[in-house]
Amino acid sequence: MGKKDEFSDLTEKIIAACFDVHGELGPGFVEKIYVNALKVALDERVLKQETEKEFSVQFHNSPAGQFRADIVVEDCVIIEIKAIEGYMPKIFEAQVISYLKSSGLKVGLLVNFGNRSCEIRRLVNPNF
């Protein structure tokens, strides 16, 4: 088993919620349905979450724009949800890493509900 960090217990609970959602709904829905179902599963685990949380992106100390994270749990973990069939391109990992860098958060989960098995990648902000 891998090395644990201060977010391991939280991410394990989130991952369990993702598997519950996928186990009941399976693949085939649009992302928004999985976001809504995951919100319910996180509520059942008494985890505080915010959907479509907006973060600012800076370039040379100037605003460059904003992005919205699908779900942020306990103000600590970004969840980016996908619902694509087949191979999940690496660009989605880069997206989550960029979100982590801009938000200042340490851990992100990239979750794909689009296949027969739920695929989850845990990513860590390289600035930590």
N, CA and C atoms as a LAMMPS dump frame, in Angstrom:
ITEM: TIMESTEP
0
ITEM: NUMBER OF ATOMS
384
ITEM: BOX BOUNDS ff ff ff
-5.0000000000000000e+02 5.0000000000000000e+02
-5.0000000000000000e+02 5.0000000000000000e+02
-5.0000000000000000e+02 5.0000000000000000e+02
ITEM: ATOMS id mol type element x y z
1 1 1 N 0.842 -1.178 0
2 1 2 C 0 0 0
3 1 3 C 0.884 1.237 0
4 2 1 N 0.438 2.304 -0.642
5 2 2 C 1.217 3.525 -0.775
6 2 3 C 1.319 4.3 0.524
7 3 1 N 2.184 5.306 0.476
8 3 2 C 2.408 6.169 1.633
9 3 3 C 1.167 7.013 1.903
10 4 1 N 0.806 7.129 3.176
11 4 2 C -0.363 7.94 3.555
12 4 3 C 0.071 9.377 3.798
13 5 1 N -0.836 10.306 3.511
14 5 2 C -0.609 11.707 3.837
15 5 3 C -1.825 12.22 4.596
16 6 1 N -1.824 13.521 4.904
17 6 2 C -2.904 14.065 5.731
18 6 3 C -4.265 14.036 5.047
19 7 1 N -4.287 13.788 3.735
20 7 2 C -5.557 13.745 3.011
21 7 3 C -6.006 12.325 2.661
22 8 1 N -5.245 11.319 3.079
23 8 2 C -5.556 9.935 2.706
24 8 3 C -6.934 9.492 3.175
25 9 1 N -7.263 9.757 4.437
26 9 2 C -8.569 9.331 4.955
27 9 3 C -9.707 10.015 4.206
28 10 1 N -9.549 11.311 3.944
29 10 2 C -10.58 12.05 3.219
30 10 3 C -10.729 11.525 1.798
31 11 1 N -9.611 11.332 1.1
32 11 2 C -9.722 10.855 -0.285
33 11 3 C -10.271 9.433 -0.337
34 12 1 N -9.971 8.617 0.668
35 12 2 C -10.55 7.266 0.708
36 12 3 C -12.072 7.327 0.821
37 13 1 N -12.588 8.25 1.64
38 13 2 C -14.044 8.409 1.766
39 13 3 C -14.66 8.889 0.449
40 14 1 N -13.988 9.817 -0.203
41 14 2 C -14.491 10.329 -1.486
42 14 3 C -14.485 9.227 -2.533
43 15 1 N -13.406 8.46 -2.575
44 15 2 C -13.304 7.359 -3.543
45 15 3 C -14.404 6.331 -3.294
46 16 1 N -14.677 6.013 -2.034
47 16 2 C -15.768 5.077 -1.712
48 16 3 C -17.098 5.627 -2.216
49 17 1 N -17.313 6.933 -2.059
50 17 2 C -18.548 7.555 -2.556
51 17 3 C -18.63 7.442 -4.076
52 18 1 N -17.507 7.635 -4.759
53 18 2 C -17.484 7.511 -6.225
54 18 3 C -17.851 6.099 -6.662
55 19 1 N -17.29 5.104 -5.978
56 19 2 C -17.61 3.72 -6.323
57 19 3 C -19.077 3.402 -6.043
58 20 1 N -19.642 3.967 -4.987
59 20 2 C -21.07 3.778 -4.712
60 20 3 C -21.922 4.34 -5.849
61 21 1 N -21.574 5.548 -6.294
62 21 2 C -22.318 6.18 -7.392
63 21 3 C -22.207 5.333 -8.652
64 22 1 N -20.997 4.934 -8.994
65 22 2 C -20.811 4.15 -10.217
66 22 3 C -21.487 2.793 -10.104
67 23 1 N -21.418 2.187 -8.926
68 23 2 C -22.047 0.885 -8.732
69 23 3 C -23.549 0.923 -8.941
70 24 1 N -24.168 2.023 -8.546
71 24 2 C -25.621 2.131 -8.694
72 24 3 C -26.034 2.649 -10.071
73 25 1 N -25.338 3.663 -10.576
74 25 2 C -25.746 4.268 -11.854
75 25 3 C -25.092 3.626 -13.068
76 26 1 N -23.86 3.143 -12.907
77 26 2 C -23.126 2.604 -14.046
78 26 3 C -22.756 3.696 -15.033
79 27 1 N -22.167 3.312 -16.173
80 27 2 C -21.784 4.296 -17.185
81 27 3 C -22.981 4.714 -18.034
82 28 1 N -22.786 5.778 -18.823
83 28 2 C -23.792 6.137 -19.818
84 28 3 C -24.498 7.456 -19.616
85 29 1 N -24.29 8.11 -18.477
86 29 2 C -24.935 9.397 -18.235
87 29 3 C -23.969 10.544 -18.505
88 30 1 N -24.501 11.755 -18.56
89 30 2 C -23.665 12.942 -18.719
90 30 3 C -23.039 13.294 -17.365
91 31 1 N -21.979 14.077 -17.41
92 31 2 C -21.233 14.426 -16.2
93 31 3 C -22.111 15.007 -15.1
94 32 1 N -23.034 15.876 -15.459
95 32 2 C -23.859 16.577 -14.463
96 32 3 C -24.627 15.599 -13.568
97 33 1 N -25.093 14.501 -14.136
98 33 2 C -25.811 13.497 -13.34
99 33 3 C -24.875 12.883 -12.3
100 34 1 N -23.642 12.593 -12.702
101 34 2 C -22.675 12.036 -11.748
102 34 3 C -22.296 13.062 -10.682
103 35 1 N -22.173 14.328 -11.069
104 35 2 C -21.897 15.384 -10.087
105 35 3 C -23.01 15.422 -9.045
106 36 1 N -24.254 15.431 -9.502
107 36 2 C -25.397 15.491 -8.578
108 36 3 C -25.476 14.258 -7.684
109 37 1 N -25.237 13.086 -8.264
110 37 2 C -25.272 11.851 -7.472
111 37 3 C -24.132 11.834 -6.457
112 38 1 N -22.96 12.305 -6.865
113 38 2 C -21.823 12.321 -5.945
114 38 3 C -22.056 13.304 -4.801
115 39 1 N -22.721 14.411 -5.078
116 39 2 C -23.08 15.347 -4.004
117 39 3 C -23.915 14.636 -2.937
118 40 1 N -24.884 13.832 -3.364
119 40 2 C -25.724 13.077 -2.421
120 40 3 C -24.865 12.095 -1.622
121 41 1 N -23.99 11.365 -2.319
122 41 2 C -23.138 10.38 -1.644
123 41 3 C -22.189 11.046 -0.646
124 42 1 N -21.691 12.231 -0.978
125 42 2 C -20.814 12.961 -0.052
126 42 3 C -21.605 13.485 1.144
127 43 1 N -22.827 13.966 0.888
128 43 2 C -23.7 14.406 1.987
129 43 3 C -23.972 13.254 2.953
130 44 1 N -24.205 12.071 2.412
131 44 2 C -24.462 10.899 3.256
132 44 3 C -23.266 10.574 4.144
133 45 1 N -22.074 10.951 3.708
134 45 2 C -20.85 10.728 4.482
135 45 3 C -20.489 11.959 5.324
136 46 1 N -21.39 12.919 5.353
137 46 2 C -21.24 14.165 6.113
138 46 3 C -19.936 14.878 5.737
139 47 1 N -19.709 14.979 4.435
140 47 2 C -18.552 15.709 3.927
141 47 3 C -19.028 17.002 3.29
142 48 1 N -18.458 18.098 3.735
143 48 2 C -18.812 19.413 3.195
144 48 3 C -18.263 19.514 1.776
145 49 1 N -19.124 19.972 0.871
146 49 2 C -18.661 20.12 -0.498
147 49 3 C -19.305 21.32 -1.164
148 50 1 N -18.602 21.818 -2.17
149 50 2 C -19.097 22.951 -2.946
150 50 3 C -18.934 22.602 -4.425
151 51 1 N -20.016 22.76 -5.182
152 51 2 C -19.941 22.47 -6.614
153 51 3 C -19.706 23.75 -7.397
154 52 1 N -19.065 23.565 -8.554
155 52 2 C -18.778 24.688 -9.455
156 52 3 C -18.067 25.826 -8.722
157 53 1 N -17.164 25.473 -7.811
158 53 2 C -16.419 26.5 -7.068
159 53 3 C -15.462 27.208 -8.019
160 54 1 N -15.511 28.529 -7.976
161 54 2 C -14.72 29.335 -8.901
162 54 3 C -13.392 29.743 -8.261
163 55 1 N -12.33 29.615 -9.051
164 55 2 C -10.991 30.023 -8.639
165 55 3 C -10.425 30.968 -9.69
166 56 1 N -9.583 31.888 -9.248
167 56 2 C -8.927 32.819 -10.163
168 56 3 C -7.579 32.263 -10.6
169 57 1 N -7.209 32.566 -11.827
170 57 2 C -5.908 32.193 -12.373
171 57 3 C -5.105 33.475 -12.548
172 58 1 N -3.877 33.459 -12.047
173 58 2 C -2.995 34.622 -12.136
174 58 3 C -1.84 34.337 -13.092
175 59 1 N -1.405 35.364 -13.788
176 59 2 C -0.205 35.292 -14.616
177 59 3 C 0.58 36.571 -14.365
178 60 1 N 1.804 36.427 -13.872
179 60 2 C 2.64 37.589 -13.515
180 60 3 C 1.882 38.549 -12.599
181 61 1 N 1.229 37.974 -11.606
182 61 2 C 0.455 38.734 -10.608
183 61 3 C -0.701 39.533 -11.193
184 62 1 N -1.143 39.153 -12.368
185 62 2 C -2.312 39.788 -12.986
186 62 3 C -3.365 38.727 -13.25
187 63 1 N -4.647 39.103 -13.144
188 63 2 C -5.699 38.117 -13.41
189 63 3 C -5.701 37.681 -14.873
190 64 1 N -5.757 36.358 -15.068
191 64 2 C -5.804 35.797 -16.418
192 64 3 C -7.152 35.152 -16.711
193 65 1 N -7.976 34.98 -15.681
194 65 2 C -9.289 34.369 -15.87
195 65 3 C -9.675 33.546 -14.658
196 66 1 N -10.719 32.759 -14.834
197 66 2 C -11.207 31.883 -13.78
198 66 3 C -11.48 30.493 -14.334
199 67 1 N -11.536 29.541 -13.406
200 67 2 C -12.012 28.208 -13.751
201 67 3 C -12.945 27.763 -12.647
202 68 1 N -13.774 26.787 -12.974
203 68 2 C -14.701 26.219 -11.991
204 68 3 C -14.37 24.748 -11.78
205 69 1 N -14.121 24.414 -10.528
206 69 2 C -13.895 23.017 -10.167
207 69 3 C -15.257 22.341 -10.026
208 70 1 N -15.372 21.107 -10.526
209 70 2 C -16.651 20.391 -10.432
210 70 3 C -17.123 20.321 -8.983
211 71 1 N -16.267 19.798 -8.108
212 71 2 C -16.593 19.701 -6.682
213 71 3 C -15.313 19.939 -5.879
214 72 1 N -15.427 20.692 -4.799
215 72 2 C -14.336 20.831 -3.828
216 72 3 C -14.872 20.306 -2.498
217 73 1 N -14.151 19.342 -1.914
218 73 2 C -14.595 18.7 -0.677
219 73 3 C -13.746 19.188 0.496
220 74 1 N -14.448 19.621 1.558
221 74 2 C -13.809 20.064 2.8
222 74 3 C -12.748 21.139 2.551
223 75 1 N -12.927 21.938 1.519
224 75 2 C -11.972 22.994 1.15
225 75 3 C -10.56 22.455 0.976
226 76 1 N -10.436 21.163 0.624
227 76 2 C -9.12 20.511 0.543
228 76 3 C -8.872 19.763 -0.757
229 77 1 N -9.898 19.129 -1.297
230 77 2 C -9.727 18.211 -2.425
231 77 3 C -10.606 18.646 -3.589
232 78 1 N -9.973 18.801 -4.758
233 78 2 C -10.716 19.09 -5.986
234 78 3 C -11.095 17.768 -6.637
235 79 1 N -12.352 17.653 -7.051
236 79 2 C -12.802 16.491 -7.824
237 79 3 C -13.187 16.987 -9.21
238 80 1 N -12.554 16.415 -10.224
239 80 2 C -12.902 16.708 -11.617
240 80 3 C -13.562 15.455 -12.175
241 81 1 N -14.796 15.602 -12.632
242 81 2 C -15.583 14.457 -13.081
243 81 3 C -15.643 14.408 -14.601
244 82 1 N -15.454 13.199 -15.123
245 82 2 C -15.577 12.937 -16.554
246 82 3 C -16.545 11.773 -16.741
247 83 1 N -17.106 11.698 -17.934
248 83 2 C -18.005 10.589 -18.277
249 83 3 C -17.706 10.182 -19.715
250 84 1 N -16.463 9.766 -19.939
251 84 2 C -16.048 9.406 -21.295
252 84 3 C -15.774 7.909 -21.38
253 85 1 N -16.123 7.353 -22.515
254 85 2 C -15.902 5.934 -22.752
255 85 3 C -14.49 5.73 -23.278
256 86 1 N -13.86 4.657 -22.84
257 86 2 C -12.532 4.328 -23.339
258 86 3 C -11.43 4.988 -22.54
259 87 1 N -10.288 5.125 -23.193
260 87 2 C -9.079 5.654 -22.568
261 87 3 C -9.26 7.109 -22.153
262 88 1 N -8.815 7.441 -20.948
263 88 2 C -8.897 8.821 -20.464
264 88 3 C -7.585 9.535 -20.813
265 89 1 N -7.637 10.527 -21.695
266 89 2 C -6.414 11.211 -22.134
267 89 3 C -5.67 11.889 -20.984
268 90 1 N -4.344 11.953 -21.107
269 90 2 C -3.484 12.575 -20.094
270 90 3 C -3.791 14.055 -19.906
271 91 1 N -4.378 14.704 -20.912
272 91 2 C -4.683 16.128 -20.803
273 91 3 C -5.593 16.407 -19.609
274 92 1 N -6.43 15.443 -19.245
275 92 2 C -7.306 15.634 -18.09
276 92 3 C -6.501 15.67 -16.788
277 93 1 N -5.416 14.889 -16.719
278 93 2 C -4.531 14.964 -15.554
279 93 3 C -3.887 16.346 -15.489
280 94 1 N -3.434 16.851 -16.642
281 94 2 C -2.832 18.187 -16.693
282 94 3 C -3.841 19.243 -16.247
283 95 1 N -5.105 19.051 -16.613
284 95 2 C -6.162 19.976 -16.202
285 95 3 C -6.257 20.022 -14.676
286 96 1 N -6.286 18.863 -14.038
287 96 2 C -6.401 18.813 -12.578
288 96 3 C -5.159 19.415 -11.918
289 97 1 N -3.979 19.108 -12.433
290 97 2 C -2.742 19.683 -11.885
291 97 3 C -2.78 21.206 -11.996
292 98 1 N -3.233 21.723 -13.127
293 98 2 C -3.353 23.179 -13.3
294 98 3 C -4.34 23.758 -12.294
295 99 1 N -5.453 23.066 -12.083
296 99 2 C -6.439 23.506 -11.094
297 99 3 C -5.817 23.549 -9.698
298 100 1 N -5.038 22.53 -9.361
299 100 2 C -4.405 22.484 -8.046
300 100 3 C -3.42 23.636 -7.869
301 101 1 N -2.608 23.878 -8.879
302 101 2 C -1.632 24.974 -8.796
303 101 3 C -2.336 26.318 -8.619
304 102 1 N -3.364 26.561 -9.399
305 102 2 C -4.06 27.851 -9.341
306 102 3 C -4.848 28.032 -8.054
307 103 1 N -5.41 26.949 -7.535
308 103 2 C -6.238 27.037 -6.324
309 103 3 C -5.415 27.033 -5.046
310 104 1 N -4.191 26.505 -5.121
311 104 2 C -3.379 26.353 -3.921
312 104 3 C -3.747 25.129 -3.099
313 105 1 N -4.649 24.298 -3.627
314 105 2 C -5.019 23.062 -2.93
315 105 3 C -4.002 21.978 -3.252
316 106 1 N -3.915 20.975 -2.389
317 106 2 C -2.855 19.979 -2.521
318 106 3 C -3.254 18.74 -3.316
319 107 1 N -4.505 18.295 -3.189
320 107 2 C -4.897 16.997 -3.754
321 107 3 C -6.101 17.143 -4.665
322 108 1 N -6.054 16.398 -5.772
323 108 2 C -7.184 16.352 -6.691
324 108 3 C -7.491 14.923 -7.083
325 109 1 N -8.754 14.665 -7.365
326 109 2 C -9.181 13.358 -7.866
327 109 3 C -9.805 13.555 -9.236
328 110 1 N -9.292 12.832 -10.209
329 110 2 C -9.854 12.805 -11.552
330 110 3 C -10.671 11.525 -11.642
331 111 1 N -11.977 11.673 -11.811
332 111 2 C -12.889 10.527 -11.75
333 111 3 C -13.604 10.383 -13.083
334 112 1 N -13.516 9.18 -13.668
335 112 2 C -14.229 8.901 -14.915
336 112 3 C -15.29 7.832 -14.67
337 113 1 N -16.547 8.233 -14.841
338 113 2 C -17.674 7.318 -14.674
339 113 3 C -18.099 6.671 -15.992
340 114 1 N -17.397 6.938 -17.088
341 114 2 C -17.866 6.556 -18.413
342 114 3 C -17.614 5.133 -18.855
343 115 1 N -16.89 4.35 -18.074
344 115 2 C -16.592 2.97 -18.448
345 115 3 C -17.273 1.985 -17.499
346 116 1 N -17.142 0.702 -17.819
347 116 2 C -17.74 -0.322 -16.955
348 116 3 C -17.164 -0.29 -15.544
349 117 1 N -15.915 0.122 -15.422
350 117 2 C -15.288 0.305 -14.111
351 117 3 C -15.049 1.79 -13.879
352 118 1 N -15.249 2.228 -12.666
353 118 2 C -14.978 3.62 -12.301
354 118 3 C -13.459 3.8 -12.215
355 119 1 N -12.945 4.772 -12.946
356 119 2 C -11.505 5.029 -12.957
357 119 3 C -11.229 6.304 -12.164
358 120 1 N -10.312 6.203 -11.194
359 120 2 C -9.987 7.35 -10.347
360 120 3 C -8.477 7.511 -10.298
361 121 1 N -8.034 8.724 -10.569
362 121 2 C -6.614 9.053 -10.452
363 121 3 C -6.455 10.126 -9.38
364 122 1 N -5.598 9.845 -8.415
365 122 2 C -5.312 10.794 -7.332
366 122 3 C -4.061 11.566 -7.724
367 123 1 N -4.177 12.882 -7.764
368 123 2 C -3.078 13.736 -8.2
369 123 3 C -2.717 14.713 -7.092
370 124 1 N -1.427 15.048 -7.003
371 124 2 C -0.935 15.935 -5.957
372 124 3 C -0.308 17.165 -6.601
373 125 1 N -0.578 18.312 -6.013
374 125 2 C -0.02 19.575 -6.474
375 125 3 C 1.505 19.504 -6.372
376 126 1 N 2.221 19.668 -7.491
377 126 2 C 3.687 19.57 -7.446
378 126 3 C 4.345 20.714 -6.678
379 127 1 N 3.604 21.761 -6.365
380 127 2 C 4.158 22.888 -5.612
381 127 3 C 4.23 22.618 -4.112
382 128 1 N 3.739 21.432 -3.669
383 128 2 C 3.798 21.089 -2.244
384 128 3 C 4.922 20.116 -2.005
